[in-house]
Protein backbone atom coordinates (compact mmCIF):
# COMPACT_ATOMS: atom_id res chain seq x y z
CA UNK A 1 0.00 0.00 0.00
CA UNK A 2 2.90 2.36 0.70
CA UNK A 3 4.11 2.10 -2.90
CA UNK A 4 0.72 3.15 -4.25
CA UNK A 5 0.55 6.12 -1.87
CA UNK A 6 4.07 7.18 -2.83
CA UNK A 7 3.24 7.06 -6.53
CA UNK A 8 0.08 9.09 -5.92
CA UNK A 9 2.01 11.72 -3.93
CA UNK A 10 4.58 11.99 -6.75
CA UNK A 11 1.88 12.44 -9.37
CA UNK A 12 0.08 15.12 -7.34
CA UNK A 13 3.36 16.91 -6.61
CA UNK A 14 4.24 16.89 -10.30
CA UNK A 15 0.96 18.58 -11.23
CA UNK A 16 1.73 21.67 -9.16
CA UNK A 17 5.02 23.45 -8.69
CA UNK A 18 5.99 26.90 -7.44
CA UNK A 19 8.49 28.64 -9.75
CA UNK A 20 10.36 31.93 -9.54
CA UNK A 21 9.82 34.94 -11.77
CA UNK A 22 13.00 36.81 -12.76
CA UNK A 23 13.30 40.60 -12.60
CA UNK A 24 12.72 40.52 -16.39
CA UNK A 25 9.37 38.70 -15.82
CA UNK A 26 10.83 35.43 -17.14
CA UNK A 27 9.97 31.98 -15.84
CA UNK A 28 11.50 28.55 -16.37
CA UNK A 29 9.05 25.78 -17.13
CA UNK A 30 9.87 22.71 -15.02
CA UNK A 31 11.33 19.94 -17.19
CA UNK A 32 8.67 17.37 -16.30
CA UNK A 33 5.91 19.78 -17.41
CA UNK A 34 7.86 20.67 -20.55
CA UNK A 35 8.23 17.02 -21.55
CA UNK A 36 4.74 15.90 -20.57
CA UNK A 37 3.10 18.65 -22.64
CA UNK A 38 5.40 18.24 -25.64
CA UNK A 39 6.30 21.92 -25.63
CA UNK A 40 8.25 23.01 -28.69
CA UNK A 41 9.63 26.45 -29.49
CA UNK A 42 6.45 28.41 -28.71
CA UNK A 43 3.69 28.53 -26.13
CA UNK A 44 0.45 30.45 -26.04
CA UNK A 45 -0.60 32.25 -22.87
CA UNK A 46 -3.85 33.84 -21.78
CA UNK A 47 -5.76 34.73 -18.64
CA UNK A 48 -8.66 32.52 -17.60
CA UNK A 49 -10.59 33.16 -14.36
CA UNK A 50 -7.71 35.08 -12.83
CA UNK A 51 -5.10 32.45 -13.74
CA UNK A 52 -2.33 32.62 -16.30
CA UNK A 53 -2.66 29.63 -18.62
CA UNK A 54 0.34 28.54 -20.68
CA UNK A 55 -0.38 26.06 -23.49
CA UNK A 56 1.95 24.44 -25.99
CA UNK A 57 1.58 25.50 -29.61
CA UNK A 58 1.60 22.52 -31.93
CA UNK A 59 2.40 23.53 -35.48
CA UNK A 60 -0.55 22.49 -37.64
CA UNK A 61 1.53 22.75 -40.81
CA UNK A 62 3.79 19.99 -39.48
CA UNK A 63 0.75 17.73 -39.04
CA UNK A 64 -0.41 18.54 -42.56
CA UNK A 65 3.08 17.84 -43.92
CA UNK A 66 3.09 14.37 -42.39
CA UNK A 67 -0.38 13.67 -43.75
CA UNK A 68 0.59 14.93 -47.21
CA UNK A 69 3.74 12.79 -47.28
CA UNK A 70 1.84 9.73 -46.06
CA UNK A 71 -0.76 10.20 -48.79
CA UNK A 72 1.87 10.69 -51.51
CA UNK A 73 3.76 7.58 -50.43
CA UNK A 74 0.49 5.61 -50.55
CA UNK A 75 0.03 6.91 -54.11
CA UNK A 76 3.40 5.39 -55.01
CA UNK A 77 5.61 8.47 -55.17
CA UNK A 78 9.22 8.03 -54.07
CA UNK A 79 12.63 9.66 -54.33
CA UNK A 80 12.89 12.96 -56.18
CA UNK A 81 9.43 12.52 -57.63
CA UNK A 82 8.06 12.41 -54.06
CA UNK A 83 9.98 15.56 -53.14
CA UNK A 84 8.71 17.44 -56.20
CA UNK A 85 5.11 16.34 -55.68
CA UNK A 86 5.30 17.26 -51.97
CA UNK A 87 6.50 20.78 -52.84
CA UNK A 88 3.66 21.13 -55.33
CA UNK A 89 0.92 19.93 -52.96
CA UNK A 90 2.33 21.73 -49.92
CA UNK A 91 2.39 24.98 -51.89
CA UNK A 92 -1.36 24.70 -52.47
CA UNK A 93 -2.19 24.25 -48.77
C-alpha positions in Angstrom: 0.0 0.0 0.0 2.9 2.4 0.7 4.1 2.1 -2.9 0.7 3.2 -4.2 0.5 6.1 -1.9 4.1 7.2 -2.8 3.2 7.1 -6.5 0.1 9.1 -5.9 2.0 11.7 -3.9 4.6 12.0 -6.7 1.9 12.4 -9.4 0.1 15.1 -7.3 3.4 16.9 -6.6 4.2 16.9 -10.3 1.0 18.6 -11.2 1.7 21.7 -9.2 5.0 23.4 -8.7 6.0 26.9 -7.4 8.5 28.6 -9.7 10.4 31.9 -9.5 9.8 34.9 -11.8 13.0 36.8 -12.8 13.3 40.6 -12.6 12.7 40.5 -16.4 9.4 38.7 -15.8 10.8 35.4 -17.1 10.0 32.0 -15.8 11.5 28.6 -16.4 9.0 25.8 -17.1 9.9 22.7 -15.0 11.3 19.9 -17.2 8.7 17.4 -16.3 5.9 19.8 -17.4 7.9 20.7 -20.6 8.2 17.0 -21.6 4.7 15.9 -20.6 3.1 18.6 -22.6 5.4 18.2 -25.6 6.3 21.9 -25.6 8.3 23.0 -28.7 9.6 26.5 -29.5 6.4 28.4 -28.7 3.7 28.5 -26.1 0.4 30.4 -26.0 -0.6 32.3 -22.9 -3.8 33.8 -21.8 -5.8 34.7 -18.6 -8.7 32.5 -17.6 -10.6 33.2 -14.4 -7.7 35.1 -12.8 -5.1 32.5 -13.7 -2.3 32.6 -16.3 -2.7 29.6 -18.6 0.3 28.5 -20.7 -0.4 26.1 -23.5 2.0 24.4 -26.0 1.6 25.5 -29.6 1.6 22.5 -31.9 2.4 23.5 -35.5 -0.5 22.5 -37.6 1.5 22.8 -40.8 3.8 20.0 -39.5 0.7 17.7 -39.0 -0.4 18.5 -42.6 3.1 17.8 -43.9 3.1 14.4 -42.4 -0.4 13.7 -43.8 0.6 14.9 -47.2 3.7 12.8 -47.3 1.8 9.7 -46.1 -0.8 10.2 -48.8 1.9 10.7 -51.5 3.8 7.6 -50.4 0.5 5.6 -50.5 0.0 6.9 -54.1 3.4 5.4 -55.0 5.6 8.5 -55.2 9.2 8.0 -54.1 12.6 9.7 -54.3 12.9 13.0 -56.2 9.4 12.5 -57.6 8.1 12.4 -54.1 10.0 15.6 -53.1 8.7 17.4 -56.2 5.1 16.3 -55.7 5.3 17.3 -52.0 6.5 20.8 -52.8 3.7 21.1 -55.3 0.9 19.9 -53.0 2.3 21.7 -49.9 2.4 25.0 -51.9 -1.4 24.7 -52.5 -2.2 24.2 -48.8 
